[in-house]
Amino acid sequence: MSAVDNTPSNKNFLSPLNFKFVLKRAPHVNFFVQKVTIPGISLAAVTTPNPLLRIPEPGDQLDFEELSITFRVDENLQNYLEIQNWLRAIGKQSFQQYGAIAANKAFTGESIKSDVSLTVLSSAKRPNYEIVFQDAFPTGISSIEFDSSMEDVSYIEAEASFRYTKYEITKVTP
């Protein structure tokens, strides 16, 4: 055996099928989620002037990409309308809608912002990591397209994007 052993203790690969999504503000979306993209993070660099070259230094603010989900739309449009009505309310399409949503307390999950959690499961389908997106709100929802010329049934999917304050990834302890 060598002095340095680089063999990992867990040789299982991360499966894209093993996740559970929970959006407190729109519970009817949760079951139908097909795809979730964990957003990237970037840190802008600042440069320090120098007579010969500019020296890059790490910046001081993180930039989080948008959270994006894809979900199947149910035949009653219940999950699609949860997101769309939330957007309409916070977009101040009517002051009555905005006032009603703004009056709700954050902990109820019925306010302007809502926490979102993504649980990443292990190969044994047990919770492994939890990713919590704090103070999330929708920034867009895709259109729905009906097409009677299709030969096979391809169920309608919609995509929604969210902004949030930050997200944290934590290991779930058994």
C-alpha positions in Angstrom: 0.0 0.0 0.0 1.3 3.5 -0.9 1.8 6.3 1.6 -1.0 8.2 -0.1 -4.1 6.3 -0.9 -6.4 8.2 -3.3 -9.1 5.5 -3.4 -12.5 7.1 -2.5 -14.5 5.4 0.2 -17.8 5.8 -1.8 -17.5 4.7 -5.4 -21.1 5.3 -6.4 -21.9 8.0 -9.0 -24.5 10.7 -8.4 -27.7 9.8 -10.2 -29.7 12.6 -11.9 -32.9 10.7 -11.0 -32.4 10.8 -7.2 -33.9 14.0 -5.9 -36.9 15.4 -4.1 -38.1 19.0 -4.7 -40.2 21.1 -2.3 -41.5 24.5 -3.1 -43.6 25.6 -0.1 -45.5 28.4 -1.9 -46.6 26.1 -4.7 -47.2 22.6 -3.3 -48.9 21.2 -6.5 -45.7 21.8 -8.5 -43.6 19.5 -6.3 -44.9 16.1 -7.5 -44.6 17.0 -11.2 -41.0 18.4 -11.2 -38.9 16.6 -13.9 -35.7 18.7 -13.9 -33.9 21.0 -11.4 -30.7 22.7 -12.2 -28.5 23.6 -9.2 -27.4 27.1 -10.1 -23.8 28.0 -10.5 -21.9 30.6 -8.4 -19.4 33.1 -9.7 -17.0 35.5 -8.0 -15.9 38.5 -10.1 -12.3 39.3 -9.9 -10.9 42.8 -9.4 -7.6 43.9 -10.8 -4.8 45.8 -9.1 -2.9 48.1 -11.4 0.8 47.4 -11.9 3.3 49.0 -14.3 3.7 45.7 -16.1 0.4 43.9 -15.8 -2.9 43.9 -14.0 -2.9 41.5 -11.1 -6.2 39.8 -10.5 -7.5 39.5 -6.9 -10.7 37.8 -5.7 -13.8 40.0 -5.5 -16.0 40.4 -2.5 -19.5 39.5 -3.9 -20.9 36.2 -5.1 -23.3 36.1 -8.0 -25.8 33.3 -8.0 -27.4 32.1 -11.2 -31.2 31.6 -11.4 -32.8 28.4 -10.1 -34.6 26.7 -13.0 -37.1 23.9 -12.8 -39.0 22.0 -15.5 -42.3 20.4 -14.5 -45.2 18.5 -16.2 -48.4 20.5 -16.3 -51.4 18.8 -14.8 -54.6 18.7 -16.8 -56.3 21.2 -14.4 -53.4 23.6 -14.9 -53.3 23.8 -11.1 -49.5 23.7 -10.8 -49.0 26.1 -13.7 -51.4 28.6 -12.3 -49.8 28.4 -8.8 -46.6 29.9 -10.3 -48.4 32.2 -12.8 -50.7 33.7 -10.1 -47.7 34.1 -7.8 -45.9 36.1 -10.5 -49.0 38.2 -11.2 -49.4 39.0 -7.5 -45.8 40.1 -6.9 -45.8 41.8 -10.3 -48.4 44.2 -8.9 -50.8 43.6 -11.7 -53.4 44.5 -9.2 -52.7 46.2 -5.9 -55.4 44.1 -4.3 -53.5 40.9 -5.2 -50.2 42.3 -4.1 -51.7 43.5 -0.8 -53.1 40.1 -0.1 -49.8 38.3 -0.7 -47.7 40.9 1.1 -49.9 40.7 4.2 -49.0 37.0 4.7 -46.2 36.1 7.0 -43.1 34.5 5.5 -43.3 31.4 7.7 -46.7 30.4 6.3 -45.3 29.9 2.8 -48.0 32.2 1.3 -45.9 35.4 1.3 -44.1 37.2 -1.6 -41.0 34.9 -1.1 -40.8 31.3 -0.2 -38.0 28.8 0.7 -37.3 26.1 -1.8 -35.5 22.8 -0.9 -33.9 20.2 -3.0 -33.0 16.9 -1.4 -30.3 14.9 -3.2 -30.8 11.2 -2.6 -28.0 8.6 -2.3 -27.9 5.5 -4.5 -29.9 3.8 -1.8 -32.6 6.5 -2.2 -31.9 8.0 1.3 -31.4 11.7 1.8 -27.8 12.6 1.3 -27.7 16.4 0.9 -30.2 19.2 1.3 -30.0 22.4 -0.7 -32.1 25.2 0.6 -32.7 28.3 -1.5 -33.7 31.2 0.8 -36.3 33.8 0.0 -37.1 32.6 -3.5 -39.6 34.2 -5.9 -40.5 33.4 -9.5 -39.0 35.6 -12.3 -40.7 33.8 -15.2 -42.7 30.9 -16.4 -42.6 29.5 -19.9 -45.5 29.4 -22.4 -47.6 26.3 -23.0 -47.9 25.0 -26.5 -50.7 22.8 -27.8 -50.1 21.0 -31.1 -52.7 18.7 -32.7 -50.3 17.6 -35.4 -48.2 15.5 -33.1 -48.3 11.7 -33.8 -47.5 10.6 -30.2 -48.6 12.1 -26.9 -45.9 14.2 -25.4 -47.2 15.7 -22.2 -46.9 19.4 -21.7 -44.0 20.7 -19.7 -43.3 24.2 -18.4 -40.2 25.8 -17.1 -40.1 28.3 -14.2 -37.1 30.4 -13.1 -36.5 31.8 -9.6 -34.2 34.3 -7.9 -33.3 34.0 -4.3 -31.0 35.5 -1.7 -28.6 32.6 -1.4 -28.5 28.9 -1.1 -26.7 26.5 1.3 -25.8 22.9 0.7 -25.7 20.7 3.9 -25.0 17.1 4.5 -28.0 15.2 5.9 -26.9 13.1 8.9 -28.6 9.7 9.3 
